[in-house]
């Protein structure tokens, strides 16, 4: 996972906890404006004028800002924006053989946009809901399904609000039954902006991996890490001839480390002690 995906994952988990993580524009305590850049009054004014504008693109625009990306990438015309930035390779067309990952900005067919969390079996975290052991595609999306109007068409303000929340789409075809709709299909999306491609280019082999980096750092910090490295610094299996030490059928008797004095003098009965130069003994003695 790249640093950008790790950042997006943590931000989504931290800011949308609980069952659905819903934030409503009409509830000040939800801090909705910080995630959509628009107050409740903005949506009320739009709906009074007859618009059905939702908070979906307001949320993705805000997400882009937090990720250090141009806000236009969270709105309609993202492909044109990428072209202007000479980053057209960051757009991924939706196909049956691919699926958005965490942090990707997804565009539905029909003017809707959201942020992907990715496909997982069960809930994406312990905090989120899923009682079925089947894959779901999770997202965080903005929207409104509570625009309430009277018979004369006027808006019922105290019952209308916009929201941002987790959503899930079954990623499993039949024969599973009883799953909610709509299911995820490649046809529901036109495509998405890949944050990996945006920040690191079109070649996946060059994407930095924070998990591998952490593992490598832990290995470098391990004092025994040098035991199976040859003089060129390459990690060698102890049974390989190039290992030059340690257990194995093809290993010559010798020190485990390329530097025989790195960890002090060899044991007097060790094979390597037979070739110890008396003049080098002082080098291996460490002060008490």
C-alpha beads as a LAMMPS data file, in Angstrom:
LAMMPS data file: protein, C-alpha beads

288 atoms
287 bonds

1 atom types
1 bond types

-500.0 500.0 xlo xhi
-500.0 500.0 ylo yhi
-500.0 500.0 zlo zhi

Masses

1 110.0

Atoms # bond

1 1 1 0.000 0.000 0.000
2 1 1 1.384 3.379 -0.990
3 1 1 1.670 6.214 1.559
4 1 1 -1.245 7.984 -0.155
5 1 1 -3.553 4.971 0.121
6 1 1 -2.522 4.509 3.753
7 1 1 -3.330 8.171 4.419
8 1 1 -6.733 7.899 2.714
9 1 1 -7.563 4.690 4.583
10 1 1 -6.726 6.191 7.961
11 1 1 -8.641 9.406 7.237
12 1 1 -11.783 7.542 6.192
13 1 1 -11.644 5.241 9.217
14 1 1 -10.961 8.073 11.668
15 1 1 -13.659 10.415 10.385
16 1 1 -16.479 7.995 9.584
17 1 1 -16.604 5.620 12.555
18 1 1 -19.501 3.502 13.680
19 1 1 -22.131 1.622 11.758
20 1 1 -22.427 3.944 8.751
21 1 1 -20.457 6.968 9.949
22 1 1 -23.276 9.177 8.689
23 1 1 -22.816 12.924 8.906
24 1 1 -25.895 15.095 8.287
25 1 1 -25.934 18.660 7.079
26 1 1 -28.708 19.597 9.545
27 1 1 -26.833 18.403 12.635
28 1 1 -24.131 20.847 13.686
29 1 1 -22.464 18.324 15.967
30 1 1 -21.697 16.130 12.964
31 1 1 -19.267 18.722 11.599
32 1 1 -20.735 18.189 8.128
33 1 1 -19.362 21.429 6.655
34 1 1 -15.766 20.349 7.280
35 1 1 -16.311 17.378 4.968
36 1 1 -18.369 19.034 2.236
37 1 1 -17.244 22.693 2.215
38 1 1 -20.936 23.660 2.181
39 1 1 -23.329 24.435 5.060
40 1 1 -26.862 23.106 5.424
41 1 1 -28.280 26.452 4.312
42 1 1 -26.589 26.060 0.923
43 1 1 -28.449 22.848 0.152
44 1 1 -31.753 24.224 1.429
45 1 1 -31.388 27.197 -0.921
46 1 1 -30.591 24.906 -3.853
47 1 1 -33.542 22.631 -3.154
48 1 1 -35.931 25.557 -2.724
49 1 1 -34.915 26.654 -6.213
50 1 1 -35.851 23.219 -7.565
51 1 1 -32.370 21.718 -7.773
52 1 1 -31.675 18.149 -6.680
53 1 1 -27.986 18.849 -6.026
54 1 1 -26.409 16.467 -3.530
55 1 1 -23.285 16.574 -1.398
56 1 1 -21.489 13.876 -3.413
57 1 1 -19.106 16.089 -5.376
58 1 1 -18.713 18.518 -2.474
59 1 1 -17.368 15.614 -0.425
60 1 1 -14.992 14.333 -3.116
61 1 1 -13.732 17.862 -3.792
62 1 1 -12.936 18.173 -0.084
63 1 1 -11.277 14.749 -0.131
64 1 1 -9.042 15.870 -3.008
65 1 1 -8.018 18.962 -1.069
66 1 1 -7.094 16.869 1.962
67 1 1 -5.056 14.518 -0.246
68 1 1 -3.166 17.374 -1.874
69 1 1 -4.868 16.912 -5.257
70 1 1 -6.620 19.502 -7.443
71 1 1 -10.268 19.924 -6.345
72 1 1 -11.392 19.471 -9.973
73 1 1 -10.489 15.787 -9.724
74 1 1 -13.446 15.330 -7.378
75 1 1 -15.969 16.853 -9.776
76 1 1 -17.313 16.346 -13.271
77 1 1 -14.591 16.781 -15.849
78 1 1 -11.920 14.912 -13.881
79 1 1 -10.645 13.273 -17.075
80 1 1 -10.161 16.677 -18.699
81 1 1 -8.363 17.906 -15.589
82 1 1 -5.975 14.945 -15.732
83 1 1 -5.321 15.658 -19.389
84 1 1 -4.446 19.279 -18.581
85 1 1 -2.027 18.009 -15.913
86 1 1 -0.460 15.499 -18.350
87 1 1 -1.644 12.722 -16.063
88 1 1 -4.234 11.027 -18.250
89 1 1 -2.738 7.695 -17.166
90 1 1 -4.276 8.257 -13.703
91 1 1 -7.762 7.626 -15.113
92 1 1 -8.880 3.979 -15.021
93 1 1 -11.833 2.837 -17.110
94 1 1 -14.175 0.483 -15.280
95 1 1 -13.918 -3.088 -16.614
96 1 1 -15.061 -6.518 -15.387
97 1 1 -11.464 -7.396 -14.451
98 1 1 -10.705 -4.419 -12.197
99 1 1 -12.142 -2.661 -9.150
100 1 1 -11.334 0.626 -7.348
101 1 1 -9.047 0.488 -4.324
102 1 1 -9.037 2.542 -1.148
103 1 1 -8.816 6.272 -1.840
104 1 1 -9.700 6.086 -5.533
105 1 1 -12.238 8.710 -6.643
106 1 1 -15.043 6.874 -8.429
107 1 1 -17.463 8.236 -11.019
108 1 1 -20.809 6.539 -11.538
109 1 1 -22.647 6.645 -14.824
110 1 1 -25.308 9.257 -14.190
111 1 1 -23.575 12.137 -12.373
112 1 1 -22.558 10.651 -9.065
113 1 1 -19.129 10.429 -7.410
114 1 1 -17.675 8.899 -4.227
115 1 1 -14.503 7.568 -2.627
116 1 1 -13.692 3.864 -2.693
117 1 1 -12.636 1.877 0.357
118 1 1 -12.159 -1.284 -1.700
119 1 1 -13.476 -4.834 -1.701
120 1 1 -13.239 -6.859 1.506
121 1 1 -14.978 -9.854 3.031
122 1 1 -17.064 -8.705 5.954
123 1 1 -16.641 -5.171 7.357
124 1 1 -13.639 -3.049 6.326
125 1 1 -12.896 -2.458 10.000
126 1 1 -14.262 -3.858 13.234
127 1 1 -16.401 -0.734 13.541
128 1 1 -18.417 -1.233 10.374
129 1 1 -21.314 -3.424 9.601
130 1 1 -21.497 -6.670 7.692
131 1 1 -22.836 -9.907 9.060
132 1 1 -22.287 -11.885 5.857
133 1 1 -19.008 -13.601 5.070
134 1 1 -19.068 -12.493 1.432
135 1 1 -17.192 -9.717 -0.401
136 1 1 -18.550 -6.189 -0.390
137 1 1 -17.295 -3.091 -2.157
138 1 1 -17.282 -0.289 0.423
139 1 1 -17.393 3.413 -0.324
140 1 1 -17.876 6.744 1.408
141 1 1 -20.349 8.898 -0.522
142 1 1 -22.306 12.077 -0.189
143 1 1 -25.912 12.399 -1.226
144 1 1 -29.466 13.213 -0.269
145 1 1 -32.503 11.007 -0.226
146 1 1 -34.489 13.111 2.217
147 1 1 -35.684 16.067 0.150
148 1 1 -39.231 16.303 1.445
149 1 1 -41.773 18.410 -0.427
150 1 1 -45.411 19.222 0.195
151 1 1 -48.069 18.476 -2.363
152 1 1 -47.716 21.998 -3.702
153 1 1 -44.020 21.378 -4.321
154 1 1 -42.647 23.559 -1.531
155 1 1 -39.747 22.238 0.516
156 1 1 -40.223 20.895 4.048
157 1 1 -36.995 22.372 5.424
158 1 1 -36.911 20.672 8.808
159 1 1 -37.055 17.207 7.215
160 1 1 -34.608 17.705 4.355
161 1 1 -30.868 17.252 4.658
162 1 1 -27.745 16.090 2.838
163 1 1 -25.493 13.338 4.150
164 1 1 -22.070 11.701 3.827
165 1 1 -21.746 8.080 4.912
166 1 1 -20.414 4.588 4.282
167 1 1 -22.186 2.512 1.669
168 1 1 -21.682 -1.084 0.626
169 1 1 -22.388 -3.037 -2.521
170 1 1 -22.357 -6.844 -2.679
171 1 1 -19.417 -7.905 -4.830
172 1 1 -20.607 -11.472 -5.149
173 1 1 -22.786 -12.809 -7.978
174 1 1 -25.542 -15.399 -7.382
175 1 1 -26.146 -17.997 -5.925
176 1 1 -25.933 -15.818 -2.786
177 1 1 -29.419 -14.642 -1.882
178 1 1 -30.800 -12.072 0.483
179 1 1 -28.090 -9.528 -0.325
180 1 1 -29.065 -5.886 -0.676
181 1 1 -29.127 -4.102 -4.014
182 1 1 -27.584 -2.576 -5.961
183 1 1 -24.759 -5.054 -6.415
184 1 1 -21.383 -3.891 -7.611
185 1 1 -20.899 -4.331 -11.335
186 1 1 -18.281 -2.795 -13.576
187 1 1 -21.107 -1.260 -15.579
188 1 1 -22.237 0.990 -12.733
189 1 1 -19.054 3.087 -12.971
190 1 1 -17.549 4.956 -15.884
191 1 1 -14.169 4.819 -14.133
192 1 1 -12.069 6.351 -11.401
193 1 1 -9.023 8.444 -10.605
194 1 1 -6.317 6.167 -9.219
195 1 1 -4.465 7.997 -6.477
196 1 1 -1.479 5.675 -6.929
197 1 1 -1.201 6.560 -10.610
198 1 1 -1.794 10.242 -9.906
199 1 1 1.058 10.501 -7.414
200 1 1 3.487 7.883 -8.773
201 1 1 2.899 7.433 -12.509
202 1 1 1.516 4.615 -14.639
203 1 1 4.021 1.898 -13.698
204 1 1 2.795 -0.125 -10.651
205 1 1 6.281 -1.583 -10.145
206 1 1 7.455 1.876 -9.098
207 1 1 4.756 2.488 -6.499
208 1 1 6.264 2.824 -2.994
209 1 1 4.952 0.288 -0.501
210 1 1 4.736 1.476 3.106
211 1 1 4.209 -2.079 4.406
212 1 1 7.282 -3.411 2.623
213 1 1 9.256 -0.379 3.741
214 1 1 8.260 -1.026 7.341
215 1 1 9.223 -4.694 7.024
216 1 1 12.550 -3.787 5.458
217 1 1 13.243 -1.231 8.181
218 1 1 12.482 -3.841 10.841
219 1 1 14.838 -6.250 9.100
220 1 1 17.566 -3.618 8.932
221 1 1 17.135 -2.953 12.643
222 1 1 17.459 -6.668 13.445
223 1 1 21.023 -7.330 14.745
224 1 1 20.920 -10.850 13.268
225 1 1 20.030 -9.533 9.813
226 1 1 23.666 -9.618 8.679
227 1 1 24.166 -13.309 9.485
228 1 1 23.028 -14.497 6.093
229 1 1 24.553 -11.803 3.895
230 1 1 27.617 -12.301 1.740
231 1 1 30.439 -9.729 1.442
232 1 1 28.446 -7.929 -1.296
233 1 1 25.518 -7.386 1.054
234 1 1 23.234 -9.892 -0.689
235 1 1 20.942 -12.001 1.480
236 1 1 21.917 -15.641 0.975
237 1 1 20.151 -18.784 2.125
238 1 1 22.328 -20.494 4.754
239 1 1 22.286 -23.761 2.782
240 1 1 23.613 -22.110 -0.375
241 1 1 27.341 -22.426 -1.199
242 1 1 27.566 -18.657 -1.285
243 1 1 26.293 -18.541 2.258
244 1 1 29.796 -19.293 3.544
245 1 1 28.562 -20.152 7.022
246 1 1 25.808 -21.516 9.164
247 1 1 24.107 -24.916 8.933
248 1 1 23.696 -26.620 5.588
249 1 1 24.978 -29.443 3.435
250 1 1 27.008 -27.266 1.073
251 1 1 28.352 -24.630 3.431
252 1 1 31.995 -24.345 4.237
253 1 1 32.843 -23.982 7.902
254 1 1 33.227 -20.302 8.534
255 1 1 31.803 -17.302 10.356
256 1 1 28.119 -16.487 10.042
257 1 1 28.907 -12.847 9.344
258 1 1 30.894 -11.473 6.426
259 1 1 32.904 -9.611 9.079
260 1 1 34.194 -12.299 11.504
261 1 1 34.969 -9.659 14.127
262 1 1 31.660 -7.829 13.945
263 1 1 30.309 -9.652 17.006
264 1 1 33.636 -10.353 18.725
265 1 1 36.159 -13.199 18.535
266 1 1 35.101 -16.693 17.400
267 1 1 34.745 -19.438 19.953
268 1 1 38.100 -21.193 20.547
269 1 1 36.597 -24.491 19.289
270 1 1 34.976 -22.935 16.213
271 1 1 36.527 -23.973 12.872
272 1 1 37.214 -20.350 12.048
273 1 1 39.418 -20.010 15.114
274 1 1 41.997 -22.248 13.440
275 1 1 42.770 -19.482 10.970
276 1 1 42.738 -16.636 13.449
277 1 1 45.795 -14.416 13.137
278 1 1 47.165 -13.712 16.629
279 1 1 47.830 -10.145 15.541
280 1 1 44.077 -9.675 14.978
281 1 1 43.015 -10.925 18.395
282 1 1 43.372 -7.453 19.871
283 1 1 40.988 -6.123 17.252
284 1 1 38.224 -8.434 18.385
285 1 1 38.577 -7.798 22.115
286 1 1 35.972 -5.334 23.363
287 1 1 36.535 -3.229 26.482
288 1 1 34.673 -4.475 29.527

Bonds

1 1 1 2
2 1 2 3
3 1 3 4
4 1 4 5
5 1 5 6
6 1 6 7
7 1 7 8
8 1 8 9
9 1 9 10
10 1 10 11
11 1 11 12
12 1 12 13
13 1 13 14
14 1 14 15
15 1 15 16
16 1 16 17
17 1 17 18
18 1 18 19
19 1 19 20
20 1 20 21
21 1 21 22
22 1 22 23
23 1 23 24
24 1 24 25
25 1 25 26
26 1 26 27
27 1 27 28
28 1 28 29
29 1 29 30
30 1 30 31
31 1 31 32
32 1 32 33
33 1 33 34
34 1 34 35
35 1 35 36
36 1 36 37
37 1 37 38
38 1 38 39
39 1 39 40
40 1 40 41
41 1 41 42
42 1 42 43
43 1 43 44
44 1 44 45
45 1 45 46
46 1 46 47
47 1 47 48
48 1 48 49
49 1 49 50
50 1 50 51
51 1 51 52
52 1 52 53
53 1 53 54
54 1 54 55
55 1 55 56
56 1 56 57
57 1 57 58
58 1 58 59
59 1 59 60
60 1 60 61
61 1 61 62
62 1 62 63
63 1 63 64
64 1 64 65
65 1 65 66
66 1 66 67
67 1 67 68
68 1 68 69
69 1 69 70
70 1 70 71
71 1 71 72
72 1 72 73
73 1 73 74
74 1 74 75
75 1 75 76
76 1 76 77
77 1 77 78
78 1 78 79
79 1 79 80
80 1 80 81
81 1 81 82
82 1 82 83
83 1 83 84
84 1 84 85
85 1 85 86
86 1 86 87
87 1 87 88
88 1 88 89
89 1 89 90
90 1 90 91
91 1 91 92
92 1 92 93
93 1 93 94
94 1 94 95
95 1 95 96
96 1 96 97
97 1 97 98
98 1 98 99
99 1 99 100
100 1 100 101
101 1 101 102
102 1 102 103
103 1 103 104
104 1 104 105
105 1 105 106
106 1 106 107
107 1 107 108
108 1 108 109
109 1 109 110
110 1 110 111
111 1 111 112
112 1 112 113
113 1 113 114
114 1 114 115
115 1 115 116
116 1 116 117
117 1 117 118
118 1 118 119
119 1 119 120
120 1 120 121
121 1 121 122
122 1 122 123
123 1 123 124
124 1 124 125
125 1 125 126
126 1 126 127
127 1 127 128
128 1 128 129
129 1 129 130
130 1 130 131
131 1 131 132
132 1 132 133
133 1 133 134
134 1 134 135
135 1 135 136
136 1 136 137
137 1 137 138
138 1 138 139
139 1 139 140
140 1 140 141
141 1 141 142
142 1 142 143
143 1 143 144
144 1 144 145
145 1 145 146
146 1 146 147
147 1 147 148
148 1 148 149
149 1 149 150
150 1 150 151
151 1 151 152
152 1 152 153
153 1 153 154
154 1 154 155
155 1 155 156
156 1 156 157
157 1 157 158
158 1 158 159
159 1 159 160
160 1 160 161
161 1 161 162
162 1 162 163
163 1 163 164
164 1 164 165
165 1 165 166
166 1 166 167
167 1 167 168
168 1 168 169
169 1 169 170
170 1 170 171
171 1 171 172
172 1 172 173
173 1 173 174
174 1 174 175
175 1 175 176
176 1 176 177
177 1 177 178
178 1 178 179
179 1 179 180
180 1 180 181
181 1 181 182
182 1 182 183
183 1 183 184
184 1 184 185
185 1 185 186
186 1 186 187
187 1 187 188
188 1 188 189
189 1 189 190
190 1 190 191
191 1 191 192
192 1 192 193
193 1 193 194
194 1 194 195
195 1 195 196
196 1 196 197
197 1 197 198
198 1 198 199
199 1 199 200
200 1 200 201
201 1 201 202
202 1 202 203
203 1 203 204
204 1 204 205
205 1 205 206
206 1 206 207
207 1 207 208
208 1 208 209
209 1 209 210
210 1 210 211
211 1 211 212
212 1 212 213
213 1 213 214
214 1 214 215
215 1 215 216
216 1 216 217
217 1 217 218
218 1 218 219
219 1 219 220
220 1 220 221
221 1 221 222
222 1 222 223
223 1 223 224
224 1 224 225
225 1 225 226
226 1 226 227
227 1 227 228
228 1 228 229
229 1 229 230
230 1 230 231
231 1 231 232
232 1 232 233
233 1 233 234
234 1 234 235
235 1 235 236
236 1 236 237
237 1 237 238
238 1 238 239
239 1 239 240
240 1 240 241
241 1 241 242
242 1 242 243
243 1 243 244
244 1 244 245
245 1 245 246
246 1 246 247
247 1 247 248
248 1 248 249
249 1 249 250
250 1 250 251
251 1 251 252
252 1 252 253
253 1 253 254
254 1 254 255
255 1 255 256
256 1 256 257
257 1 257 258
258 1 258 259
259 1 259 260
260 1 260 261
261 1 261 262
262 1 262 263
263 1 263 264
264 1 264 265
265 1 265 266
266 1 266 267
267 1 267 268
268 1 268 269
269 1 269 270
270 1 270 271
271 1 271 272
272 1 272 273
273 1 273 274
274 1 274 275
275 1 275 276
276 1 276 277
277 1 277 278
278 1 278 279
279 1 279 280
280 1 280 281
281 1 281 282
282 1 282 283
283 1 283 284
284 1 284 285
285 1 285 286
286 1 286 287
287 1 287 288
